Amino acid sequence: MSEQQEKISSLVKRIEKHQKELKLNDSQFVARYQRYIGTSKTWRERLCARNWKEFGARLDKWEKKLTAFVLEIDGGSDLETYYAELPIAKYAQAAYHILQGTDTDRRCVWIIGTTGTGKTWALRKIAQDNRTEAAYLSANETWKDSRMQIARGFALALGCAEGLSAAGTFRNVLEHLKGHPITLCVDEMHEGGVLLMKLVKSIINETRAKLMLGIYPTAWSRLLNGSTDATAEAQQLLGRSLKPIATQWVRGLTLKDVEKYLDCSAGLNGDCRVLAERILPEIRRGGNLRFLADSVELARMNADETGEDLDGELIEAAVRELLPAQERK
């Protein structure tokens, strides 16, 4: 047995243990983890049987897939690696580091993108990687122009005590941030209405805290084009923002995002750019990152079923196969 075969055998052994712990039969186990182990036949007759002849020249592919599976079992995810390499994640990380060095009142960064572009993941990742220097919070529909709900949201994220009123709670938030001026990653800004914009501006004016704000393009457009006095006041927040403001994700994933995801997840031989150009419109219509990930996984399963190597044609076919189902919803 070669060194690579021994490694794959060890990975399969770990996965077999996982199946036993879950007390699932092969059909149930494969239904849950098909993206990693293919069909019941592939799992039982090829992987569990260590049938090396059936693997042929695809040992590298199986080693990568099974390593990702074991990583997920042990609490990680290969998607973490893929997403971290996307341009939107790189942009957010770079913006975070720029904020840490700023000494002006321009202490706000906007992450503007449609659903599925990765803005939420990028903001969560920053808070996760900088636990003592950053905090993540997400607005929801109850925040809509509600000073109490907004103040409570900030207080909860920072571990502040609530006051007897909305004003008292927000004052506690400000006092906390004066002593601990961390970076606040506020997602779904559009859910908080104009009032959230105004309170964020107050945080910048009265403390040294930094802010990274995730927002939908439609809400961003309203902010820029609004004509009411309240919206005009909120627009002052733009004056506290780092320039230029990135707008490349307002229509969905960019070509570079799709190209990088394909390069990381599919392991294709050759340039992914041509494939990315062909499927980008469909990926946007299907829901961006989630749809792209589902398409790659379907293509991988189809390749396993037929014994082929994963390639661009299979991925493009998977995109076409999945898109009608998405459009019917």
Secondary structure, 3 states (H helix, E strand, C coil): CCHHHHHHHHHHHHHHHHHHHHCCCHHHHHHHHHHHHCCHHHHHHHHCCCCHHHHCCCHHHHHHHHHHHHHHHCCCCHHHHHHHCCHHHHHHHHHHHHHHHCCCCCCEEEEECCCCCCHHHHHHHHHHHCCCCEEEEECCHHHCCCHHHHHHHHHHHHCCCCCCCHHHHHHHHHHHHHHCCCEEEEECHHHHHHHHHHHHHHHHHHCCCEEEEEECHHHHHHHHHCCCHHHHHHHHHHHHECCCCCCCCCCCCCHHHHHHHHHHHHCCCCCCHHHHHHHHHHHHHHCCHHHHHHHHHHHHHHHHHHCCCCCHHHHHHHHHHHHHHHHHC
